[in-house]
Amino acid sequence: MAYSFFRSLLFRLDAETSHHLALLGMKWLHRLGLLSRIFPKPAPKVTQLLGMQLENPVGLAAGLDKNGDYIDALGALGFGFIEIGTVTPRPQPGNPRPRLFRLPQAEAIINRMGFNNKGVDHLINQVKKRRYKGILGINIGKNFDTPIENAVDDYLLCLQKVYPYADYVTINISSPNTENLRQLQQQDELRDLLTAIKAEQKLLHQRYHRYIPVLVKIAPDLSEQDVTNIAEIINELGIDGVIATNTTISREQVQGLAHAQEHGGLSGKPVKYNSDKVLSMLATQLAKEIPIIGVGGISSAQDVRDKFSKGAQAVQIYSGFIYRGPELIHEAVDACSR
Ligand SMILES: Cc1cc2nc3c(=O)[nH]c(=O)nc-3n(C[C@H](O)[C@H](O)[C@H](O)COP(=O)(O)O)c2cc1C
């Protein structure tokens, strides 16, 4: 109820302005102690994932809080875990505006933000200041002007910097908005990248006496053969987990709608079909001990049940949260069986 009121005001503004206003508003409501009165948290449904204790299995997906500027307010809403980023080694402005579009008839979003972020050092400062005690994932990427052949350097630098502050780290190789990034999902590139990441994780584990799981986030636009190749490499290298999926470049589900032809990644209800397909394929091919976080198109309790029945051990939401607000967190948590 409260959220539909805020939403009706915010949706009158362009998508990116309302995004910033909503986050800023939440931050202030939280500082004034009002956020959790207006939007009470769901009761805990404690879940173990990769040795971490999640307050519940419903997390916030990457990209809403790219810089870690809103961790406490988002934590107060009752997400079971929060993923911040994608962060890159150096700050970068991202693509020119407009770069964020709502497709309300489809409860969808198209974005071509292009990893706009204030850089990894800023994010770490924000993480150090947080009061939120829950599980915090940090999603890392490469700068737009780092040649793809040198991408591994950017990922390693971010991994080294965030390792002491993260509960888990996500390697984002699936954003459609950084040129050639998704090439890193191809067999040889993926093996090289993940071998280097795994070796660095081992060194960091020894240095900090703390093992931080590394997950890989993949696209929904993958063929069965692509998924087979990816699963094989993940099994072979012992990558800790997979996040499936990012946004899609397909427009099949939104043909004819305003903004459908904008370039970028499509998220929300229309990505669910492809995300679920990739999730199912992956679940049959990954070693049993490697968990999958299911993300893409969750906007109801049934969508959450679908992700679990197809093999997810936890879920994340983004676009559904924009359309439905904190009510969706409650509904999603209720749908998770213990
Ligand atoms: C505006 C916007 C920005 C996003 N930015 C990122 C990002 O920086 N890194 C990332 O891994 N995923 C990013 N995503 C993808 C989401 O984390 C999620 O994987 C995707 O939107 C599918 O989930 P949904 O249908 O619940 O939105 C972004 C999504 C949106 C809508």
The ligand as an SDF file (V2000), in Angstrom:
LIG
                    3D

 31 33  0  0  0  0  0  0  0  0999 V2000
   19.1570   -1.0970  -13.9520 C   0  0  0  0  0  0  0  0  0  0  0  0
   19.8630   -2.4020  -13.7800 C   0  0  0  0  0  0  0  0  0  0  0  0
   21.2250   -2.4220  -13.5290 C   0  0  0  0  0  0  0  0  0  0  0  0
   21.8910   -3.6460  -13.3580 C   0  0  0  0  0  0  0  0  0  0  0  0
   23.2220   -3.6350  -13.0860 N   0  0  0  0  0  0  0  0  0  0  0  0
   23.8650   -4.8020  -12.8700 C   0  0  0  0  0  0  0  0  0  0  0  0
   25.2370   -4.8100  -12.5200 C   0  0  0  0  0  0  0  0  0  0  0  0
   25.8690   -3.7750  -12.3690 O   0  0  0  0  0  0  0  0  0  0  0  0
   25.8170   -6.0280  -12.3330 N   0  0  0  0  0  0  0  0  0  0  0  0
   25.1460   -7.2210  -12.4440 C   0  0  0  0  0  0  0  0  0  0  0  0
   25.7330   -8.2800  -12.2460 O   0  0  0  0  0  0  0  0  0  0  0  0
   23.8370   -7.2290  -12.7620 N   0  0  0  0  0  0  0  0  0  0  0  0
   23.1920   -6.0610  -12.9720 C   0  0  0  0  0  0  0  0  0  0  0  0
   21.8620   -6.0730  -13.2810 N   0  0  0  0  0  0  0  0  0  0  0  0
   21.1740   -7.3760  -13.4710 C   0  0  0  0  0  0  0  0  0  0  0  0
   20.4340   -7.8230  -12.2070 C   0  0  0  0  0  0  0  0  0  0  0  0
   21.3190   -8.0260  -11.1440 O   0  0  0  0  0  0  0  0  0  0  0  0
   19.6600   -9.1370  -12.4770 C   0  0  0  0  0  0  0  0  0  0  0  0
   20.5960  -10.1520  -12.7640 O   0  0  0  0  0  0  0  0  0  0  0  0
   18.7030   -9.0150  -13.6680 C   0  0  0  0  0  0  0  0  0  0  0  0
   18.0810   -7.7540  -13.6760 O   0  0  0  0  0  0  0  0  0  0  0  0
   17.6210  -10.1080  -13.6620 C   0  0  0  0  0  0  0  0  0  0  0  0
   16.8570  -10.0420  -12.4780 O   0  0  0  0  0  0  0  0  0  0  0  0
   15.4130   -9.3010  -12.3950 P   0  0  0  0  0  0  0  0  0  0  0  0
   14.5830   -9.8300  -13.5220 O   0  0  0  0  0  0  0  0  0  0  0  0
   14.9010   -9.6220  -11.0200 O   0  0  0  0  0  0  0  0  0  0  0  0
   15.7000   -7.8400  -12.5660 O   0  0  0  0  0  0  0  0  0  0  0  0
   21.1760   -4.8600  -13.4560 C   0  0  0  0  0  0  0  0  0  0  0  0
   19.7950   -4.8350  -13.7050 C   0  0  0  0  0  0  0  0  0  0  0  0
   19.1410   -3.6380  -13.8610 C   0  0  0  0  0  0  0  0  0  0  0  0
   17.6570   -3.6350  -14.1140 C   0  0  0  0  0  0  0  0  0  0  0  0
  1  2  1  0
  2  3  1  0
  2 30  2  0
  3  4  2  0
  4  5  1  0
  4 28  1  0
  5  6  2  0
  6  7  1  0
  6 13  1  0
  7  8  2  0
  7  9  1  0
  9 10  1  0
 10 11  2  0
 10 12  1  0
 12 13  2  0
 13 14  1  0
 14 15  1  0
 14 28  1  0
 15 16  1  0
 16 17  1  0
 16 18  1  0
 18 19  1  0
 18 20  1  0
 20 21  1  0
 20 22  1  0
 22 23  1  0
 23 24  1  0
 24 25  2  0
 24 26  1  0
 24 27  1  0
 28 29  2  0
 29 30  1  0
 30 31  1  0
M  END
$$$$
